[in-house]
C-alpha cells in the first residue's frame, strides 16, 4: 500500500516512487520527442532556430533523429510498461467512470465560482478523462512511430498506403499531444490545482488539501488502514452514500498498537482541520 | 560484340518483364501492371559508351526526359508567396530550357569530365538508393520508394521543405516554388513549393515501357533490368574493362550502377559540388545507418516494457503475499 496518511507532517502519500518515475520518464521523453519532432520538420533553418545558442544542430535531421529515437525508446518502453503493469495490478483509479463528463463540468464551473465541487476520489473526474485522452494519443504515437521506425530500418519500400496512414496518424498525434501538454500545463496553472503540483514532484500532497478536496479518497485510505471514523470525520459523505460505507471497520486486535500511533499522528495534524485549505503560491 | 551481347541480355530481361505485364494485364490491368513492377529493377550507366550525344543540340536522354515531363509541373502562380522569415524563392519556370544542371524542369544532365586528355561523359540523375533517406525521412511521406526500386515524390503531397535535398548525399531533388499543396495551407509560414527529381519514369514502367532516357540513348549506354541481372552485368563489364563501379555500395547501395574505365576518384576530382551539380565522391556513407541500432532498440522497447511489467508485478505480488501472511501471523 503506497497511499498513506502522514498526519504529523500534514501529508498524504499520493504517488509511489514507481509512479513518479513513470510520470517523469514519459514527461521528459515526451518533451524531447516534441522538440526533436519539430526539428524533423524543415523549420530550423527557415526560422533561424539554428542561430540560437546551443541549437546549431537543430537543422541536422540525422542528429534530431538520434535524439528522437533515444527519447522514443524511453517513451515506448515506459508507456507500455505503465499500461501492462497497472493493468496487471488491477489499478483503475485513473480510468474514466460513469458520470465523469457531467462531474467535470461541475468542477470546472466551481473554478469560476459557480457552485461547489463535489467530494472527489484520488483523481478528479476531468483528470480521469484527460488521462484516457492522453493515453489514446500516446498509444497512437507509439504505434505509428513503430511503423515508421520499422520502415526506416527494414522496409523503405513499405506500402505507400500503410506509410501514409502511419505518417498522418503520427503527425496528427503530435499536434494532439502538444495540445494535451498545453492543456495539462493550463490545468496546473489553475489555483485550486496548485497543491497537486508538489505531489508529482515529491509523491505527497497536503493532508488538509486532500481532506478538503479528495474526501472520498481519504476515506478509502482510512478504511484500508483501519483508522476509526472519528479521526476522519471532517470528510462529508456524499449525499447518496450507502450507510454501510460510512461505518468504519473495527480495528483488528493485532493492529491496535499501530492504529493508536496512527491516530496520534492524525490528531496532531487535526489542528489544520479548522483552517481553510491552503494553496501553495 | 560484347556491347551487343550485353544489350541483348538486358533487352531480353526487359521484354520478359513487359511480357509478364501484358500477360497479367489480361486478367486485371492495374494489378497486373503493378505486379510487373514489383520486381526490383536496376539501371546500368556505362561511361565507356556514353559520348554525350556530341552531335546533338542536347543529349538524347535529356531531351527524352524533358519531353516526357514537360507537363508535369502545373502552372506556377503569378505572385509566388514570399516565405517568412527566410525569403528564399526558387523559381525555374522562366528557365525551363536549362539542361546543364538539375532543375525542377530537368531531371538529368551530362557532366563532362576531362581526364588525361580524354572526355568522359557522366549522365547524372537520382541514384534511386536502396534505403533512401530522402524518402524515409520525409515528414509527410510524399517521397517514397516503390517495390521496383524507384524513389518517387508525389507532387500533390509535397510541401517543398527541401528536407529530401538536405539528406541526399548528392542533393538531387530540386524545388519549384509557387506550386503545390502549400499554397492552400499556410503559404507564408509552411512549405515553399514542390520538390522534383527523376522518378525512373515509374508511370511508364507500370505501363510496361522503358524509362525515357534509356529508351532514347542511341549508344545503349544506359540499360534497365532485374536488379540481379544488372548487377551481374555491371560486374562483368567492369571486370572486362578493368574498370570501376559506382553506386553499388555508395549511400548504402543504390539501384544505379555506373561502370567506368576511369576511377571515380578521378571523375570526382573534375566535379565541383554546386547547386544542381552533384559530385561523385566514392564510398559516400549512408548517414542514417548510424541511427539504425537505436531504431532497433525502439522497436524492442514495447516488449521490454511488457517484460518489466511482468517481473515487477511478480515482485509486487510476492510483497503483497508476504504482508498478508505477516498480518495473518499477528
Boltz contact constraints between the chains, C-beta under 6 A:
constraints:
  - contact:
      token1: [A, 40]
      token2: [B, 139]
      max_distance: 6.0
  - contact:
      token1: [A, 41]
      token2: [B, 139]
      max_distance: 6.0
  - contact:
      token1: [A, 42]
      token2: [B, 161]
      max_distance: 6.0
  - contact:
      token1: [A, 42]
      token2: [B, 163]
      max_distance: 6.0
  - contact:
      token1: [A, 46]
      token2: [B, 86]
      max_distance: 6.0
  - contact:
      token1: [A, 61]
      token2: [B, 137]
      max_distance: 6.0
  - contact:
      token1: [A, 61]
      token2: [B, 167]
      max_distance: 6.0
  - contact:
      token1: [A, 62]
      token2: [B, 287]
      max_distance: 6.0
  - contact:
      token1: [A, 65]
      token2: [B, 291]
      max_distance: 6.0
  - contact:
      token1: [A, 66]
      token2: [B, 291]
      max_distance: 6.0
  - contact:
      token1: [A, 69]
      token2: [B, 294]
      max_distance: 6.0
  - contact:
      token1: [A, 69]
      token2: [B, 295]
      max_distance: 6.0
  - contact:
      token1: [A, 69]
      token2: [B, 298]
      max_distance: 6.0
  - contact:
      token1: [A, 72]
      token2: [B, 298]
      max_distance: 6.0
  - contact:
      token1: [A, 73]
      token2: [B, 297]
      max_distance: 6.0
  - contact:
      token1: [A, 73]
      token2: [B, 298]
      max_distance: 6.0
  - contact:
      token1: [A, 73]
      token2: [B, 301]
      max_distance: 6.0
  - contact:
      token1: [A, 76]
      token2: [B, 301]
      max_distance: 6.0
  - contact:
      token1: [A, 76]
      token2: [B, 302]
      max_distance: 6.0
  - contact:
      token1: [A, 77]
      token2: [B, 301]
      max_distance: 6.0
  - contact:
      token1: [A, 77]
      token2: [B, 304]
      max_distance: 6.0
  - contact:
      token1: [A, 77]
      token2: [B, 305]
      max_distance: 6.0
  - contact:
      token1: [A, 80]
      token2: [B, 302]
      max_distance: 6.0
  - contact:
      token1: [A, 80]
      token2: [B, 305]
      max_distance: 6.0
  - contact:
      token1: [A, 81]
      token2: [B, 305]
      max_distance: 6.0
  - contact:
      token1: [A, 81]
      token2: [B, 308]
      max_distance: 6.0
  - contact:
      token1: [A, 81]
      token2: [B, 309]
      max_distance: 6.0
  - contact:
      token1: [A, 84]
      token2: [B, 306]
      max_distance: 6.0
  - contact:
      token1: [A, 84]
      token2: [B, 309]
      max_distance: 6.0
  - contact:
      token1: [A, 85]
      token2: [B, 309]
      max_distance: 6.0
  - contact:
      token1: [A, 85]
      token2: [B, 312]
      max_distance: 6.0
  - contact:
      token1: [A, 85]
      token2: [B, 313]
      max_distance: 6.0
  - contact:
      token1: [A, 88]
      token2: [B, 313]
      max_distance: 6.0
  - contact:
      token1: [A, 149]
      token2: [B, 295]
      max_distance: 6.0
  - contact:
      token1: [A, 149]
      token2: [B, 298]
      max_distance: 6.0
  - contact:
      token1: [A, 149]
      token2: [B, 299]
      max_distance: 6.0
  - contact:
      token1: [A, 152]
      token2: [B, 136]
      max_distance: 6.0
  - contact:
      token1: [A, 152]
      token2: [B, 295]
      max_distance: 6.0
  - contact:
      token1: [A, 153]
      token2: [B, 292]
      max_distance: 6.0
  - contact:
      token1: [A, 153]
      token2: [B, 295]
      max_distance: 6.0
  - contact:
      token1: [A, 156]
      token2: [B, 131]
      max_distance: 6.0
  - contact:
      token1: [A, 156]
      token2: [B, 136]
      max_distance: 6.0
  - contact:
      token1: [A, 156]
      token2: [B, 145]
      max_distance: 6.0
  - contact:
      token1: [A, 157]
      token2: [B, 145]
      max_distance: 6.0
  - contact:
      token1: [A, 157]
      token2: [B, 147]
      max_distance: 6.0
  - contact:
      token1: [A, 160]
      token2: [B, 144]
      max_distance: 6.0
  - contact:
      token1: [A, 163]
      token2: [B, 141]
      max_distance: 6.0
  - contact:
      token1: [A, 164]
      token2: [B, 141]
      max_distance: 6.0
  - contact:
      token1: [A, 167]
      token2: [B, 141]
      max_distance: 6.0
  - contact:
      token1: [A, 254]
      token2: [B, 330]
      max_distance: 6.0
